[in-house]
Amino acid sequence: MRVAVVGLGHIGLALAVQYASRGHAVIGYDIDVSIVEALNSGRPPHDDEPEVVAQVPQLVAAGGLSATVDPADAFGDADVVVVIVPVSLFPEGAVDFTAIDAATDEIGRFIGPGTLVAFETTLPVGTTRERLAPVLARNSGLTLERDLFVAFSPERVLVGRVLLDLRRYPKVVGGIGPESRDRAERFYTGALDEGTEIRALSSAEAAEMTKLAETTYRDVNIALANEYARYAAKRGIDIGEVIDAANSQPYSHIHQPGVGVGGHCIPVYPRLLANGEPDLRLPPLAREVNDGMAAWAVDRIAEHVGSLRDVPVLVLGIAYRGDVREDAFSSAFALRDALRAAGARVFGHDPYYDAAHLAARGFEPWDVAQPSPVRVAILQAAHGEYLRLDLTTLPGLELLVDGRNALDPEKVSAAGISYLGIGR
């Protein structure tokens, strides 16, 4: 089949590689010329997934994978169009459909009869049927469920291990009608590795809610763990010990507390679910709890060291989680703001970003080769480099805040440094 993948970001590129590796003729469409040029030259535009990086040159050389900025080239002959462009939030919290609306408009103007359009971008429930499918039908002049087929199939992967996750997690699909669902099921059966479970649901809405439900579950669970951690901190209890013991009972699945929740998914998707739904009370409350953890951690620091006025504090890790080069909605920014509000001098370090990136994000870059003295360091992203870090190389360090509860408190104390975890 001829498959167009719309959006060649970290996930879109991996999807294109997956489909091409199964013998489909894949053309990626992106508005970023540099990404398209890199891919067409056989160079992966992203380097965070070794398996993808390794396959790009051979797939491009064999003619099974290419890219374009021309929508006519991308969609004119496509049998299937897979859409994975961002939907996010405006600062005031409203859903920002700008990118996916623009992509859908262009797709509709160039697709022909018989095309299946599958949306993988996480969407508010009802968006596929009520917002996107009518645009495709109107712009193409085609009739839904007769010669135009529209499905929703959420991505359920993490950046850096997309191909692995595609192999091990069931692929959920739902259509705007039974023919759309069946065509999507057949496509993914042939596009994913043999043996991958394809789970066809009754509707696009059920598939949309599945992604929002599983992601919001994580956010609510983390918020509960954070509340437990704050409760334990007041009483001198180690929350790690409590969670390990509680989870030894098979009905308990408490997640890990932390200094906040970042990334494109968890901070955003609960808001997509709760958008305009007053009866959904827990998701907004969980967001409030998790967004408040950075300020809570800064308050704990002040309890230990006193006033933070002009105190040099180092944030270790700007990325939203360990060993990824992505800082979308990172808790590092909430820490930065809370520390600044307390008067601290805020340094930042991340092995995945250069000094210019750190400075642009509002941190004073901290140089490993010429380290500035700091009184406090906060482990925000548990990069492997930090887990192996010799803490004695941080001059002047008095207190280490383990924002991910990833370090051994005894090893920190053995280095002559006070340890403070989240509920530890």
Buried (B, 14 or more C-beta within 10 A) or exposed (E): BBBBBBBBBBBBBBBBBBBBBBEBBBBBBBBBEEBBEBBBEEEBBBEBBEBBBEBBBEBBEEEBBBBBBEBEBBBEBBBBBBBBBBBBBEEEEEBBBEBBBEBBBBBBBBBBEBBBBBBBBBBBBEBBBEBBBBBBBEBBEBEBBEBBBBBBBBBBBBBBBBBBBBBEBEBBBBBBBEBBBBBBBBBBBEBBEEEBEBBBBEBBBBBBBBBBBBBBBBBBBBBBBBBBBBEBBEEEBBBBEBBEEBEEEEEEEBBBBBBBBBBBBBBBBBBBBBBEEEEBEBBBBBBEBBBBBBBBBBEBBBEEBEEBEEBBBBBBBBBBBBBBBBBBBBBBBBBBBBBBEBEBBBBBBBBBBEBEBBEEBBBBBBEEEEBBEBBBBBBBBBBEBBBEBEBEEBEEBBBBBBBBBBBEBEEBEEBEBBBBBBBB
